[in-house]
Amino acid sequence: NENIDRVRIRGVEFRYQYGMKNLSGDLSAIYQNPEDRATGDQLARRAEKSLTATINYKAGSYLLGGKLLLVGERPDSSFNTVELDDYAVVDLNLTRNFGKHIALQARLENALDEDYQTAGTFKSQGRAVYLNFLVNN
C-alpha cells in the first residue's frame, strides 16, 4: 500500500432498477478516469469500466437469482508495470422460503470458474458452492 498525495476520479455512473410481477433486477455501469494527479497515471487497481447486473425471478416460495460482474483491465501498481486483465464473474443462487422467517439458500459463486486477480499475486476464489440456512426475525 502507498499513499497518494492527490487523486481525482471523474466519471459517470448509471443505475437502473426494474421490477415486473415476479421478475426484478438491477443494472449498474461505471465509466471513470481514476487519476493520480501528481503523475497523471491511472490509479492502481481501479478499472475505468465496470458493469454489474443482477436478476431475480420469484416463483411461489422459490427465488432464483443471478449476478454478472464485469471489470475492465487496470494497472496493479502505481508504476503501471503490471496490468491486471479484465474479468467476468457469474454467481447464481436459489432460495426456498419456508414461511415468513425461515429459508434455505444454495449459492454457486464464480459459476464459470473464472481465473482472475483483483490484485497482483492474489488469486481469487474459484468456483464455490454454499448452502445457507436463513432465519429472520
DSSP file with accessible surface (Angstrom, degrees, kcal/mol):
  #  RESIDUE AA STRUCTURE BP1 BP2  ACC     N-H-->O    O-->H-N    N-H-->O    O-->H-N    TCO  KAPPA ALPHA  PHI   PSI    X-CA   Y-CA   Z-CA
    1    1 A N              0   0  208      0, 0.0     2,-0.3     0, 0.0     0, 0.0   0.000 360.0 360.0 360.0 146.7    0.0    0.0    0.0
    2    2 A E        -     0   0  107      2,-0.0     2,-0.3     0, 0.0     0, 0.0  -0.997 360.0-118.1-146.2 145.7    1.1    3.5   -0.6
    3    3 A N        -     0   0  167     -2,-0.3     2,-0.5     2,-0.0     0, 0.0  -0.634  22.2-150.4 -81.2 143.4   -0.4    6.9    0.0
    4    4 A I        -     0   0   52     -2,-0.3     3,-0.1     1,-0.1    33,-0.0  -0.968   5.5-147.4-117.5 128.1   -1.1    9.1   -3.0
    5    5 A D  S    S+     0   0  145     -2,-0.5     2,-0.4     1,-0.2    -1,-0.1   0.932  79.3  14.1 -62.9 -52.3   -1.0   12.8   -2.4
    6    6 A R        +     0   0  129      2,-0.0    31,-2.3     0, 0.0    32,-0.7  -0.990  66.8 176.8-134.6 131.0   -3.7   14.0   -4.9
    7    7 A V  E     -A   36   0A  70     -2,-0.4     2,-0.4    29,-0.2    29,-0.2  -0.957   8.0-172.0-131.0 144.9   -6.3   11.9   -6.6
    8    8 A R  E     -A   35   0A  76     27,-2.3    27,-3.0    -2,-0.4     2,-0.5  -0.982   0.7-172.8-137.9 129.4   -9.1   12.9   -9.0
    9    9 A I  E     +A   34   0A  85     -2,-0.4     2,-0.4    25,-0.2    -2,-0.0  -0.964  11.0 174.7-122.0 112.0  -11.8   10.4  -10.1
   10   10 A R  E     +A   33   0A 157     23,-1.2    23,-3.1    -2,-0.5     2,-0.3  -0.924  24.5  99.9-114.3 143.0  -14.1   11.8  -12.8
   11   11 A G  E     -A   32   0A  52     -2,-0.4     2,-0.4    21,-0.3    21,-0.3  -0.989  57.6 -88.2 172.8-168.5  -16.7    9.7  -14.5
   12   12 A V  E     -A   31   0A 103     19,-2.9    19,-2.5    -2,-0.3     2,-0.4  -0.961  21.6-158.9-132.0 148.6  -20.3    8.7  -14.8
   13   13 A E  E     -A   30   0A 134     -2,-0.4     2,-0.4    17,-0.2    17,-0.2  -0.998   6.4-164.5-128.7 134.0  -22.4    6.0  -13.1
   14   14 A F  E     +A   29   0A 114     15,-2.8    15,-2.5    -2,-0.4     2,-0.4  -0.956   9.0 178.7-118.0 133.3  -25.6    4.6  -14.5
   15   15 A R  E     +A   28   0A 149     -2,-0.4     2,-0.4    13,-0.2    13,-0.2  -0.996   4.9 178.7-138.0 135.7  -28.0    2.6  -12.4
   16   16 A Y  E     -A   27   0A 133     11,-2.9    11,-2.7    -2,-0.4     2,-0.4  -0.992   5.5-169.8-137.1 124.6  -31.3    1.1  -13.4
   17   17 A Q  E     -A   26   0A 130     -2,-0.4     2,-0.3     9,-0.2     9,-0.2  -0.928  11.8-177.2-111.5 141.7  -33.6   -1.0  -11.2
   18   18 A Y  E     +A   25   0A  68      7,-2.1     7,-2.3    -2,-0.4     2,-0.3  -0.955  10.9 179.8-138.8 155.9  -36.6   -2.8  -12.6
   19   19 A G  E     +A   24   0A  59     -2,-0.3     2,-0.4     5,-0.2     5,-0.3  -0.937   5.0 170.9-157.6 130.6  -39.4   -4.9  -11.4
   20   20 A M  E >   -A   23   0A 119      3,-3.5     3,-4.1    -2,-0.3    -2,-0.0  -0.984  63.1 -64.2-138.9 129.0  -42.3   -6.6  -13.0
   21   21 A K  T 3  S-     0   0  212     -2,-0.4    -1,-0.0     1,-0.3     0, 0.0   0.122 126.1  -3.4  31.5 -99.4  -44.6   -9.1  -11.3
   22   22 A N  T 3  S+     0   0   79     -3,-0.1    36,-2.9    35,-0.1     2,-0.4   0.394 122.2  80.5 -99.8   1.4  -42.2  -11.9  -10.5
   23   23 A L  E <   +AB  20  57A  53     -3,-4.1    -3,-3.5    34,-0.2     2,-0.3  -0.926  50.0 159.2-116.3 132.4  -39.1  -10.5  -12.2
   24   24 A S  E     +AB  19  56A  49     32,-2.5    32,-3.0    -2,-0.4     2,-0.3  -0.969   4.9 154.7-144.5 162.3  -36.7   -7.9  -10.7
   25   25 A G  E     -AB  18  55A   9     -7,-2.3    -7,-2.1    -2,-0.3     2,-0.3  -0.985  27.8-130.8-172.8 179.4  -33.2   -6.8  -11.3
   26   26 A D  E     -AB  17  54A  23     28,-1.8    28,-2.8    -2,-0.3     2,-0.4  -0.990  12.1-169.4-148.9 136.8  -30.6   -4.1  -11.1
   27   27 A L  E     +AB  16  53A  56    -11,-2.7   -11,-2.9    -2,-0.3     2,-0.4  -0.999  10.4 173.1-131.2 126.6  -28.1   -2.9  -13.7
   28   28 A S  E     -AB  15  52A  21     24,-2.9    24,-2.9    -2,-0.4     2,-0.4  -1.000   5.0-177.0-136.5 138.7  -25.2   -0.5  -12.9
   29   29 A A  E     -AB  14  51A  30    -15,-2.5   -15,-2.8    -2,-0.4     2,-0.4  -0.987   6.1-162.6-133.2 141.6  -22.3    0.6  -15.1
   30   30 A I  E     +AB  13  50A  48     20,-2.7    20,-1.9    -2,-0.4     2,-0.4  -0.991   9.8 179.1-127.3 132.5  -19.4    2.9  -14.2
   31   31 A Y  E     +AB  12  49A 129    -19,-2.5   -19,-2.9    -2,-0.4     2,-0.3  -0.986  26.9 153.3-128.3 119.4  -17.1    4.7  -16.6
   32   32 A Q  E     -A   11   0A  43     16,-2.6   -21,-0.3    -2,-0.4   -23,-0.0  -0.928  46.4-134.6-143.9 165.4  -14.4    6.7  -14.8
   33   33 A N  E     -A   10   0A  76    -23,-3.1   -23,-1.2    -2,-0.3     2,-0.9  -0.829  23.1-167.9-122.5  88.3  -11.0    8.2  -15.0
   34   34 A P  E     -A    9   0A   0      0, 0.0     9,-2.9     0, 0.0     2,-0.4  -0.680  21.2-176.3 -80.9 106.2   -9.2    7.4  -11.7
   35   35 A E  E     -AC   8  42A  34    -27,-3.0   -27,-2.3    -2,-0.9     2,-0.8  -0.877  35.6-139.6-118.6 134.6   -6.1    9.6  -11.9
   36   36 A D  E  >  -A    7   0A  18      5,-3.1     4,-3.2    -2,-0.4     3,-0.4  -0.803  23.6-153.6 -79.9 112.1   -3.1   10.1   -9.7
   37   37 A R  T  4 S+     0   0   81    -31,-2.3   -30,-0.2    -2,-0.8    -1,-0.2   0.780  87.9  56.1 -65.9 -26.0   -2.9   13.9  -10.0
   38   38 A A  T  4 S+     0   0   74    -32,-0.7    -1,-0.2     1,-0.1   -31,-0.1   0.885 125.8  17.5 -73.6 -36.5    0.9   14.0   -9.4
   39   39 A T  T  4 S-     0   0   81     -3,-0.4    -2,-0.2     2,-0.2    -1,-0.1   0.628  92.3-127.4-109.5 -20.5    1.8   11.6  -12.3
   40   40 A G     <  +     0   0   44     -4,-3.2    -3,-0.1     1,-0.3     2,-0.1   0.462  64.7 136.2  81.9   0.8   -1.3   11.6  -14.5
   41   41 A D        -     0   0   61     -5,-0.3    -5,-3.1     1,-0.1    -1,-0.3  -0.421  64.8 -96.7 -80.3 157.0   -1.3    7.8  -14.3
   42   42 A Q  B     -C   35   0A  40     -7,-0.2    -7,-0.3    -2,-0.1    38,-0.1  -0.476  50.3-100.6 -67.4 138.8   -4.4    5.7  -13.8
   43   43 A L    >   -     0   0   13     -9,-2.9     3,-1.5    -2,-0.2    -1,-0.1  -0.351  44.8 -95.9 -62.8 142.8   -4.8    4.7  -10.1
   44   44 A A  T 3  S+     0   0   21      1,-0.2    32,-0.2    30,-0.1    -1,-0.1  -0.324 102.8   3.2 -61.9 137.4   -3.7    1.2   -9.2
   45   45 A R  T 3  S+     0   0  103     30,-3.9     2,-0.6     1,-0.2    -1,-0.2   0.651  98.6 121.2  62.3  20.6   -6.4   -1.5   -9.2
   46   46 A R    <   -     0   0  124     -3,-1.5    -1,-0.2    29,-0.3     2,-0.1  -0.938  52.9-148.9-116.5 109.9   -9.0    1.0  -10.3
   47   47 A A        -     0   0   11     -2,-0.6    27,-0.1     1,-0.1     3,-0.1  -0.450  11.2-143.0 -75.3 147.1  -10.7   -0.1  -13.6
   48   48 A E  S    S+     0   0   64     25,-0.7   -16,-2.6     1,-0.2     2,-0.4   0.802  87.9  36.1 -74.7 -30.9  -12.0    2.6  -15.9
   49   49 A K  E     +B   31   0A 125     24,-0.3    23,-2.7   -18,-0.2     2,-0.3  -0.977  63.7 157.6-129.6 137.6  -15.0    0.4  -16.8
   50   50 A S  E     -BD  30  71A  33    -20,-1.9   -20,-2.7    -2,-0.4     2,-0.4  -0.985  13.9-167.4-151.8 155.2  -17.2   -1.9  -14.8
   51   51 A L  E     -BD  29  70A  49     19,-2.5    19,-3.1    -2,-0.3     2,-0.4  -0.995   1.6-171.4-144.9 135.9  -20.7   -3.4  -15.0
   52   52 A T  E     +BD  28  69A  32    -24,-2.9   -24,-2.9    -2,-0.4     2,-0.4  -0.999   7.7 178.7-128.6 130.6  -22.9   -5.2  -12.6
   53   53 A A  E     -BD  27  68A  27     15,-2.4    15,-2.9    -2,-0.4     2,-0.4  -0.999   1.5-177.9-132.8 131.3  -26.2   -6.9  -13.5
   54   54 A T  E     -BD  26  67A  37    -28,-2.8   -28,-1.8    -2,-0.4     2,-0.3  -0.951   1.7-174.9-124.6 150.7  -28.5   -8.9  -11.2
   55   55 A I  E     -BD  25  66A  78     11,-2.2    11,-2.4    -2,-0.4     2,-0.4  -0.995   1.1-172.4-144.1 140.0  -31.7  -10.6  -12.0
   56   56 A N  E     -BD  24  65A  44    -32,-3.0   -32,-2.5    -2,-0.3     2,-0.5  -0.999   5.3-165.5-134.8 138.2  -34.2  -12.4   -9.7
   57   57 A Y  E     -BD  23  64A 115      7,-3.2     7,-3.0    -2,-0.4     2,-0.5  -0.991   8.5-156.8-125.6 123.8  -37.2  -14.5  -10.5
   58   58 A K  E     + D   0  63A  90    -36,-2.9     2,-0.4    -2,-0.5     5,-0.2  -0.884  14.9 173.2-104.2 127.4  -39.8  -15.4   -7.9
   59   59 A A  E >   - D   0  62A  45      3,-2.5     3,-2.1    -2,-0.5     2,-0.2  -0.900  63.3 -60.7-133.3  99.1  -42.0  -18.4   -8.3
   60   60 A G  T 3  S-     0   0   65     -2,-0.4    -1,-0.0     1,-0.3    37,-0.0  -0.403 122.0 -11.0  64.1-122.6  -44.1  -19.2   -5.3
   61   61 A S  T 3  S+     0   0   41     -2,-0.2    36,-3.1    -3,-0.1     2,-0.3   0.360 122.2  89.8 -91.7   8.3  -41.8  -19.9   -2.4
   62   62 A Y  E <   -DE  59  96A 109     -3,-2.1    -3,-2.5    34,-0.2     2,-0.4  -0.820  53.2-167.8-107.3 146.4  -38.7  -20.0   -4.6
   63   63 A L  E     -DE  58  95A  52     32,-2.5    32,-2.7    -2,-0.3     2,-0.5  -0.983   5.2-168.7-131.6 119.1  -36.4  -17.2   -5.7
   64   64 A L  E     +DE  57  94A  99     -7,-3.0    -7,-3.2    -2,-0.4     2,-0.3  -0.926  17.4 172.0-108.3 129.9  -33.9  -17.8   -8.5
   65   65 A G  E     -DE  56  93A   6     28,-2.9    28,-2.5    -2,-0.5     2,-0.3  -0.936  17.6-172.2-140.0 162.5  -31.2  -15.2   -9.0
   66   66 A G  E     -DE  55  92A  12    -11,-2.4   -11,-2.2    -2,-0.3     2,-0.4  -0.987   5.6-160.3-150.5 155.2  -28.1  -14.4  -10.9
   67   67 A K  E     -DE  54  91A  87     24,-2.6    24,-2.5    -2,-0.3     2,-0.4  -0.999   1.1-164.3-140.0 138.1  -25.3  -11.8  -10.9
   68   68 A L  E     -DE  53  90A  58    -15,-2.9   -15,-2.4    -2,-0.4     2,-0.5  -0.987   5.8-171.4-121.9 128.5  -22.8  -10.8  -13.5
   69   69 A L  E     -DE  52  89A  46     20,-2.5    20,-2.5    -2,-0.4     2,-0.5  -0.986   2.1-175.7-121.9 122.3  -19.8   -8.7  -12.7
   70   70 A L  E     -DE  51  88A  66    -19,-3.1   -19,-2.5    -2,-0.5     2,-0.4  -0.977   3.9-178.3-116.5 128.5  -17.6   -7.3  -15.5
   71   71 A V  E     -DE  50  87A  20     16,-2.5    16,-2.3    -2,-0.5   -21,-0.2  -0.995  19.0-132.7-129.8 132.5  -14.4   -5.4  -14.6
   72   72 A G        -     0   0   17    -23,-2.7   -25,-0.1    -2,-0.4    12,-0.1  -0.203  37.3 -78.7 -77.4 170.0  -12.0   -3.8  -17.1
   73   73 A E        +     0   0  112     13,-0.1   -25,-0.7   -26,-0.1   -24,-0.3  -0.248  54.0 173.4 -66.6 155.9   -8.2   -4.1  -17.1
   74   74 A R  E     -H   84   0B   7     10,-1.7    10,-3.5   -27,-0.1   -27,-0.1  -0.981  36.0 -92.8-160.7 153.9   -6.3   -1.9  -14.7
   75   75 A P  E     -H   83   0B   2      0, 0.0   -30,-3.9     0, 0.0   -29,-0.3  -0.428  24.0-149.3 -71.6 150.0   -2.7   -1.3  -13.5
   76   76 A D  S    S+     0   0   23      6,-3.0     2,-0.3   -32,-0.2    44,-0.1   0.684  76.4  27.2 -92.4 -19.9   -1.7   -3.3  -10.4
   77   77 A S  S >  S-     0   0   27      5,-0.5     3,-1.9   -34,-0.1   -32,-0.1  -0.907  83.6-107.0-137.6 166.0    0.8   -0.7   -9.1
   78   78 A S  T 3  S+     0   0   19     -2,-0.3   -37,-0.1     1,-0.3   -42,-0.1   0.699 118.0  62.9 -64.6 -18.8    1.4    3.0   -9.3
   79   79 A F  T 3  S-     0   0  157    -38,-0.0    -1,-0.3     3,-0.0     0, 0.0   0.516  99.5-138.0 -85.3  -4.9    4.3    2.3  -11.6
   80   80 A N    <   +     0   0   53     -3,-1.9    -2,-0.1     2,-0.1     3,-0.1   0.786  65.3 126.5  54.6  30.4    1.9    0.8  -14.2
   81   81 A T        +     0   0  108      1,-0.2     2,-0.5     2,-0.0    -1,-0.1   0.732  64.1  49.4 -89.4 -22.5    4.4   -2.0  -14.9
   82   82 A V  S    S-     0   0   73     -5,-0.1    -6,-3.0     2,-0.0    -5,-0.5  -0.972  72.3-155.9-120.6 128.5    1.9   -4.8  -14.3
   83   83 A E  E     -H   75   0B  91     -2,-0.5     2,-0.5    -8,-0.2   -10,-0.0  -0.896   8.9-143.6-105.9 127.3   -1.5   -4.9  -15.9
   84   84 A L  E     -H   74   0B   3    -10,-3.5   -10,-1.7    -2,-0.5    34,-0.0  -0.776  26.8-120.7 -87.2 132.5   -4.4   -6.8  -14.4
   85   85 A D        -     0   0  120     -2,-0.5    32,-0.3   -12,-0.2    -1,-0.1  -0.254  25.1-103.6 -69.7 157.1   -6.6   -8.4  -17.0
   86   86 A D        -     0   0  101    -13,-0.1     2,-0.3    30,-0.1   -14,-0.2  -0.333  45.1-170.1 -70.8 162.1  -10.3   -7.7  -17.3
   87   87 A Y  E     -E   71   0A  27    -16,-2.3   -16,-2.5    29,-0.1     2,-0.4  -0.986  22.6-146.8-154.0 162.3  -12.7  -10.4  -16.0
   88   88 A A  E     -E   70   0A  31     -2,-0.3     2,-0.4   -18,-0.2   -18,-0.2  -1.000  14.9-170.3-133.3 129.9  -16.3  -11.6  -15.8
   89   89 A V  E     -E   69   0A   7    -20,-2.5   -20,-2.5    -2,-0.4     2,-0.5  -0.984   3.9-162.3-124.8 133.6  -17.7  -13.4  -12.8
   90   90 A V  E     -E   68   0A  34     -2,-0.4    21,-3.2   -22,-0.2     2,-0.4  -0.961   6.7-174.0-116.7 127.8  -21.2  -15.1  -12.7
   91   91 A D  E     -E   67   0A  38    -24,-2.5   -24,-2.6    -2,-0.5     2,-0.3  -0.955   3.3-168.0-118.4 143.2  -22.9  -16.0   -9.4
   92   92 A L  E     -EF  66 108A  79     16,-2.9    16,-3.0    -2,-0.4     2,-0.3  -0.939   5.2-178.3-127.9 150.3  -26.1  -18.0   -9.2
   93   93 A N  E     -EF  65 107A  38    -28,-2.5   -28,-2.9    -2,-0.3     2,-0.4  -0.996  14.5-165.0-149.1 152.8  -28.5  -18.6   -6.3
   94   94 A L  E     -EF  64 106A  78     12,-2.6    12,-3.0    -2,-0.3     2,-0.4  -0.987  12.3-170.9-136.6 125.4  -31.7  -20.4   -5.4
   95   95 A T  E     -EF  63 105A  11    -32,-2.7   -32,-2.5    -2,-0.4     2,-0.5  -0.963   7.7-163.5-120.8 135.8  -33.6  -19.7   -2.2
   96   96 A R  E     -EF  62 104A  76      8,-3.1     8,-2.5    -2,-0.4     2,-0.4  -0.982  14.4-148.8-118.3 116.6  -36.6  -21.7   -0.9
   97   97 A N  E     - F   0 103A  53    -36,-3.1     2,-0.6    -2,-0.5     6,-0.3  -0.730   9.1-165.7 -86.5 136.7  -38.7  -19.9    1.7
   98   98 A F  E  >  - F   0 102A  98      4,-3.6     4,-0.6    -2,-0.4     3,-0.4  -0.825  67.4 -46.3-117.9  83.5  -40.4  -22.0    4.4
   99   99 A G  T  4 S-     0   0   62     -2,-0.6    -1,-0.1     1,-0.2     0, 0.0  -0.399  95.0 -49.6  82.6-164.1  -42.9  -19.5    5.8
  100  100 A K  T  4 S+     0   0  188      1,-0.2    -1,-0.2    -2,-0.1     3,-0.0   0.747 132.5  32.5 -80.2 -24.5  -42.0  -15.9    6.7
  101  101 A H  T  4 S+     0   0   97     -3,-0.4    35,-2.7     1,-0.1     2,-0.4   0.532 105.1  63.5-117.9  -6.5  -38.9  -16.5    8.8
  102  102 A I  E  <  +FG  98 135A  69     -4,-0.6    -4,-3.6    33,-0.2     2,-0.3  -0.970  50.8 162.5-129.0 137.7  -37.0  -19.5    7.5
  103  103 A A  E     -FG  97 134A   2     31,-2.3    31,-3.2    -2,-0.4     2,-0.4  -0.987  27.0-143.2-148.0 156.2  -35.3  -20.1    4.2
  104  104 A L  E     -FG  96 133A  68     -8,-2.5    -8,-3.1    -2,-0.3     2,-0.4  -0.987  23.2-169.1-120.4 130.4  -32.8  -22.4    2.6
  105  105 A Q  E     -FG  95 132A  37     27,-3.1    27,-3.4    -2,-0.4     2,-0.4  -0.976  12.7-164.7-127.8 135.0  -30.4  -21.0    0.1
  106  106 A A  E     -FG  94 131A  41    -12,-3.0   -12,-2.6    -2,-0.4     2,-0.4  -0.964  14.5-169.8-113.7 131.5  -27.9  -22.6   -2.3
  107  107 A R  E     -FG  93 130A  62     23,-2.8    23,-2.5    -2,-0.4     2,-0.6  -0.983  15.8-165.3-124.7 137.6  -25.3  -20.4   -4.0
  108  108 A L  E     -FG  92 129A  52    -16,-3.0   -16,-2.9    -2,-0.4     3,-0.5  -0.959  18.7-165.5-117.9 106.1  -22.9  -21.1   -6.8
  109  109 A E  E    S+ G   0 128A  50     19,-2.7    19,-2.1    -2,-0.6   -18,-0.2  -0.747  70.3   8.7 -97.2 144.5  -20.2  -18.4   -6.8
  110  110 A N  S >  S-     0   0    4     -2,-0.3     3,-2.5    17,-0.2    -1,-0.2   0.951  77.9-176.8  51.8  54.3  -17.9  -17.9   -9.8
  111  111 A A  T 3  S+     0   0   14    -21,-3.2   -20,-0.1    -3,-0.5    -1,-0.1   0.777  76.8  49.1 -55.3 -31.0  -20.0  -20.4  -11.7
  112  112 A L  T 3  S-     0   0  121    -22,-0.3    -1,-0.3   -24,-0.1    -2,-0.1   0.355 109.6-122.6 -92.8   5.7  -17.8  -20.3  -14.8
  113  113 A D    <   -     0   0   83     -3,-2.5     2,-0.1   -23,-0.2    -2,-0.1   0.889  38.6-167.2  54.2  46.9  -14.7  -20.8  -12.7
  114  114 A E        -     0   0   65    -24,-0.1     2,-0.8   -26,-0.1    -1,-0.2  -0.399  15.9-139.4 -65.5 132.9  -13.1  -17.6  -14.0
  115  115 A D        +     0   0  113     -2,-0.1     2,-0.3    11,-0.0    -1,-0.1  -0.863  45.5 143.9 -95.8 108.6   -9.4  -17.3  -13.2
  116  116 A Y        -     0   0   43     -2,-0.8     8,-1.7     8,-0.1     2,-0.4  -0.926  39.5-140.0-144.7 166.3   -8.9  -13.7  -12.2
  117  117 A Q  E     -I  123   0C  78     -2,-0.3     6,-0.1   -32,-0.3     3,-0.1  -0.998  11.1-171.6-132.2 135.3   -7.0  -11.3   -9.9
  118  118 A T  E    S+     0   0C  57      4,-0.5     2,-0.3    -2,-0.4    -1,-0.1   0.603  90.2  15.5 -92.6 -17.6   -8.1   -8.2   -8.1
  119  119 A A  E >  S-I  122   0C  14      3,-0.6     3,-2.0   -42,-0.0    -1,-0.3  -0.978 100.6 -85.0-151.0 146.9   -4.5   -7.6   -7.1
  120  120 A G  T 3  S+     0   0   11     -2,-0.3     3,-0.1     1,-0.3   -36,-0.0  -0.198 113.1  10.2 -56.2 141.1   -1.2   -9.0   -8.4
  121  121 A T  T 3  S+     0   0  146      1,-0.2     2,-0.7    -4,-0.0    -1,-0.3   0.520 102.6 111.4  65.1   8.3   -0.1  -12.3   -6.9
  122  122 A F  E <   -I  119   0C 116     -3,-2.0    -3,-0.6     0, 0.0    -4,-0.5  -0.909  56.3-156.9-112.3 105.2   -3.6  -12.6   -5.2
  123  123 A K  E     -I  117   0C 136     -2,-0.7    -6,-0.2    -6,-0.1     3,-0.1  -0.693  13.8-136.9 -83.6 128.1   -5.5  -15.4   -6.7
  124  124 A S        -     0   0   15     -8,-1.7    -8,-0.1    -2,-0.5    -1,-0.0  -0.353  34.4 -76.3 -80.4 165.5   -9.3  -15.1   -6.3
  125  125 A Q        -     0   0   90      1,-0.1    -1,-0.2    -2,-0.1     3,-0.1  -0.285  43.6-143.3 -62.6 137.9  -11.6  -17.9   -5.3
  126  126 A G        -     0   0   26      1,-0.3    -1,-0.1    -3,-0.1   -12,-0.1   0.029  56.8 -33.9 -80.1-161.2  -12.5  -20.4   -8.0
  127  127 A R  S    S+     0   0  132    -16,-0.1     2,-0.3   -19,-0.1    -1,-0.3  -0.309  71.0 179.8 -59.4 137.9  -16.0  -22.0   -8.3
  128  128 A A  E     -G  109   0A  18    -19,-2.1   -19,-2.7    -3,-0.1     2,-0.4  -0.999  20.2-150.3-145.5 145.1  -17.6  -22.5   -4.9
  129  129 A V  E     -G  108   0A 113     -2,-0.3     2,-0.4   -21,-0.2   -21,-0.2  -0.952  15.6-175.1-117.5 134.9  -20.9  -23.9   -3.6
  130  130 A Y  E     -G  107   0A  80    -23,-2.5   -23,-2.8    -2,-0.4     2,-0.5  -0.975  13.2-160.7-129.1 144.8  -22.6  -22.7   -0.4
  131  131 A L  E     -G  106   0A 125     -2,-0.4     2,-0.4   -25,-0.2   -25,-0.2  -0.993  17.7-170.7-124.1 120.9  -25.7  -23.9    1.4
  132  132 A N  E     -G  105   0A  42    -27,-3.4   -27,-3.1    -2,-0.5     2,-0.6  -0.938  19.1-153.9-118.8 138.4  -27.2  -21.4    3.9
  133  133 A F  E     -G  104   0A 141     -2,-0.4     2,-0.4   -29,-0.2   -29,-0.2  -0.946  24.8-160.2-105.4 117.0  -29.9  -21.8    6.4
  134  134 A L  E     -G  103   0A  60    -31,-3.2   -31,-2.3    -2,-0.6     2,-0.4  -0.867  14.7-176.2-109.7 132.8  -31.5  -18.4    7.0
  135  135 A V  E     -G  102   0A  89     -2,-0.4     2,-0.4   -33,-0.2   -33,-0.2  -0.992   7.0-171.3-126.5 123.0  -33.6  -17.3   10.0
  136  136 A N              0   0   96    -35,-2.7    -2,-0.0    -2,-0.4   -36,-0.0  -0.929 360.0 360.0-113.7 141.1  -35.2  -13.8   10.0
  137  137 A N              0   0  190     -2,-0.4    -2,-0.0     0, 0.0     0, 0.0  -0.570 360.0 360.0 -86.3 360.0  -36.9  -12.2   13.0
